[in-house]
């Protein structure tokens, strides 16, 4: 495998193998699958940071996607092994921005890049709210890993 040129240092990585269920009629990974993987790797990273759904419920706050930017750079097909990477690149009192980079493990080629702005909301009312201290601490700690 070639060395991977990550967009930021210290990525949080999940491995994913493309299978037949991920393919569209053109036999490439369907674009909606990439969006599902964005959410999957974001949750996995949040869990590593110590934030689980139970914490959201306990605190009465959650993170919702406000904006996705998705760039499909190269097709992937069944059998491709991917490294799904994410980083928290900005955080303010109401939101965080995650960056994503998906790399085909076999050749080190970046096949996808994306960004999501996640906004903190009150779970009961759905209104934007300031990040609880536990969220802010976890997310800012993750940002120091890339600084």
Wavefront OBJ file of the C-alpha trace (Angstrom):
o trace
v 0.000 0.000 0.000
v 1.152 3.524 -0.770
v 1.626 6.088 1.996
v -1.561 8.069 2.526
v -1.510 11.826 2.175
v -4.115 12.751 4.790
v -5.650 16.213 4.645
v -5.059 16.668 8.404
v -2.935 14.806 10.942
v -4.286 12.163 13.341
v -7.448 11.058 11.505
v -10.132 8.981 13.124
v -10.419 6.015 10.749
v -12.968 3.312 10.057
v -12.408 0.571 7.492
v -15.122 -0.214 4.950
v -15.179 -2.709 2.093
v -17.454 -1.864 -0.817
v -19.864 -4.712 -1.523
v -22.642 -5.380 -4.012
v -25.268 -3.738 -1.789
v -23.424 -0.409 -2.083
v -23.509 -0.268 -5.894
v -25.793 1.682 -8.219
v -26.887 0.693 -11.717
v -23.533 1.832 -13.124
v -21.821 -0.664 -10.763
v -20.130 2.149 -8.772
v -20.715 2.973 -5.121
v -23.987 4.896 -4.955
v -23.631 8.516 -3.877
v -26.129 8.094 -1.000
v -23.904 5.368 0.437
v -21.105 7.916 0.859
v -23.488 10.120 2.846
v -24.373 7.149 5.073
v -20.658 6.507 5.608
v -20.168 10.184 6.555
v -22.722 9.752 9.336
v -21.318 6.348 10.323
v -17.734 7.552 10.754
v -18.912 10.724 12.551
v -20.837 8.624 15.100
v -17.905 6.261 15.489
v -15.611 9.220 16.200
v -18.098 10.718 18.668
v -18.206 7.377 20.489
v -14.407 7.342 20.690
v -14.619 10.841 22.183
v -16.980 9.492 24.854
v -20.235 10.886 23.449
v -23.011 8.348 22.915
v -26.726 8.654 22.191
v -27.385 8.102 25.903
v -25.308 11.218 26.649
v -27.358 13.226 24.158
v -30.576 12.091 25.874
v -29.195 12.721 29.380
v -28.099 16.243 28.404
v -31.172 16.961 26.273
v -28.977 18.081 23.377
v -27.950 16.570 20.061
v -26.087 17.422 16.870
v -27.932 17.709 13.562
v -26.522 18.194 10.094
v -27.036 21.747 8.864
v -24.968 21.526 5.669
v -23.105 18.828 3.778
v -20.495 19.437 1.083
v -19.688 16.210 -0.765
v -17.061 15.823 -3.471
v -16.937 12.504 -5.324
v -13.414 12.314 -6.742
v -13.135 8.792 -8.158
v -15.503 5.838 -8.482
v -15.249 2.827 -6.206
v -16.450 -0.679 -6.963
v -17.217 -3.924 -5.156
v -14.133 -5.232 -3.410
v -12.482 -1.841 -2.894
v -11.222 -1.433 0.659
v -11.721 2.102 1.937
v -10.376 4.059 4.867
v -13.047 6.483 6.069
v -11.358 9.340 7.919
v -12.820 12.270 9.822
v -11.602 15.230 11.842
v -13.288 18.045 13.745
v -11.791 21.118 12.122
v -13.781 23.956 13.721
v -15.941 24.410 16.792
v -17.825 27.389 18.127
v -20.471 27.768 20.811
v -23.258 26.302 18.636
v -21.652 24.053 16.054
v -18.758 21.984 14.813
v -17.451 21.310 11.331
v -16.194 17.883 10.403
v -13.976 17.151 7.438
v -13.987 13.740 5.756
v -11.547 12.015 3.431
v -12.147 8.525 2.077
v -9.116 6.753 0.650
v -8.942 3.521 -1.349
v -6.575 1.418 0.690
v -5.192 -0.587 -2.244
v -3.602 2.423 -3.987
v -3.823 5.299 -1.482
v -6.073 7.317 -3.810
v -8.490 9.814 -2.259
v -11.903 8.969 -3.698
v -14.098 11.317 -1.654
v -13.874 14.493 0.415
v -16.598 16.188 2.369
v -17.496 18.580 5.143
v -20.500 18.760 7.424
v -21.579 21.573 9.681
v -23.239 19.961 12.701
v -25.394 22.259 14.850
v -26.333 21.607 18.466
v -30.075 21.511 19.139
v -32.386 21.015 22.073
v -33.744 17.475 21.620
v -37.220 18.317 22.909
v -37.824 21.436 20.807
v -35.314 21.163 17.983
v -34.053 24.714 18.473
v -30.355 25.597 18.236
v -28.634 25.601 21.614
v -25.162 26.241 22.960
v -22.959 23.128 23.067
v -23.156 21.545 26.527
v -19.816 21.594 28.350
v -19.326 17.846 27.768
v -19.743 18.286 24.000
v -17.498 21.358 23.863
v -14.760 19.654 25.869
v -14.784 16.479 23.744
v -14.869 18.310 20.423
v -12.191 20.839 21.347
v -9.984 18.006 22.622
v -10.377 16.309 19.218
v -9.338 19.550 17.506
v -6.084 19.672 19.471
v -5.166 16.350 17.856
v -4.961 18.045 14.450
v -3.319 21.292 15.615
l 1 2 3 4 5 6 7 8 9 10 11 12 13 14 15 16 17 18 19 20 21 22 23 24 25 26 27 28 29 30 31 32 33 34 35 36 37 38 39 40 41 42 43 44 45 46 47 48 49 50 51 52 53 54 55 56 57 58 59 60 61 62 63 64 65 66 67 68 69 70 71 72 73 74 75 76 77 78 79 80 81 82 83 84 85 86 87 88 89 90 91 92 93 94 95 96 97 98 99 100 101 102 103 104 105 106 107 108 109 110 111 112 113 114 115 116 117 118 119 120 121 122 123 124 125 126 127 128 129 130 131 132 133 134 135 136 137 138 139 140 141 142 143 144 145 146 147
